[in-house]
Amino acid sequence: MSMRRRFGMSAATLPILAAMIPAVALADGYFRCGQSLITSETSVTELVRKCGAPASKDVSTEDVRVAVNGPWHSGTEKIGATRVEKWHYLHTDRIDGMVVTVVDGKILGIESAAATP
């Protein structure tokens, strides 16, 4: 029995479903800013050039730790610090409302502003 007959699909349904797969795969981790697509591969400089400065930023410094397990000490040991920034872009006619996480000057993640607390 063919897949079309088994699931009640018409000949036109399968190509439509196949075309939707890339859109679903890209739905997490990018946003449009005017005609530009911003992803985690975009540099911070390019982000500011294409979208402007964010409406607000939350900046924190977090310890970088490694696990230590030795005869005199076990647990974690601080080996450095990292700068974490949350850039908040408000929804406008050019930009969807988004929160961009920048870690040590590189874009690490992009989320919808509606999805963040």
N, C-alpha and C positions, 0 to 999 in steps of 0.2 A: 504494500500500500504506500502510495507516495505521501510525502510530508504535507503537501497541499491538501490532499483529501483527508488525511488523518486529523489535521487541525482546522479544517474548513477555510483555508486561505485561498484567495483568488490569485491569479497569476501576477497581478499588480501588487499584492500585499508584501511579498517577500522582498522585492527591491526597496520598497519604502522602509521596511524594518531594517534592512541592511544599511540604508543611508542614515538612519537614526543612531546607530551604534557609535560612530565617532563623536557625535554631539553629546551623547551621554557620557562617554569616556572623558571628554574635555570639560564637562560641567563643573568639576571640582578643580580649583587651582588656576583659574584665569578670569580676567574680566576685560570688558571693552572700555576704552577711553577714547571717545570720538571714533575715528576710523582705525585706531591702533588696538592690537590685542596684547594685553599685559599678562605675562606668565612668570613663573619662578626663574626662567632663563633670562628675563629682562634685567638689565643693570639698574641700580638705583638712580643713576644719572639719567638714563633713558626714561625711567618712570616719571621723574620730576619734569623732564622736558616735554613728555607727551601729555601728562595729566595735571601738572602743576603741583604745588605744595599741598600736602594733606590738610584737612580742616583742623586736625589735632593729632598729637603724638603722645603715647605713653612710653616712657623709657625706663628700663630697669637694668641692673647689672646682676648677673647670676654667676655663682661659683661653678667652675668646672672641676669635677672630682673623678678620681679613679678608685677602684676597689683595691685595698691593700690587705694582704693576708700573710703575715709573717710571724716569727716567733715572739716578737715584742709588741706587735700592734696588729690589729685587724679592724676592718671597717672601711672608711674612705679617707682619702687625703686630697686636699685642695691643690690643684696644679695650675690654676689660673682663673680667669674670669672672662665672661662673654657679655656683650652688650646686646640686649633684646629691645627692639622698638616695635610698637604696634601703631601703624599709620592708619588713621581713619579718614576715608574719603566719603563724603556725603553724596547721596543720590542727586544728580542733576540731569539736564537733558543730554549731556555729553558723557557722564560717568554713572555707572551703577554704584550704589552704596556698598563699599567694600572695606575690609580691614586687611592690610598688608603687613605681614610679620617680617621684619628685617633683623637679621642676626649678623653682627659684626660686618655690617655694610653690604650684605647680600640678601636678596629676597628668599625667604625660606618657605613662606606659605601665603595663600590668598584665600580669604573666606568672604562670604556674603555678610554684610553688616547685620542683616536680619538674623543670621545664624549665631552671632557672637553675643554673649551676655553683656 
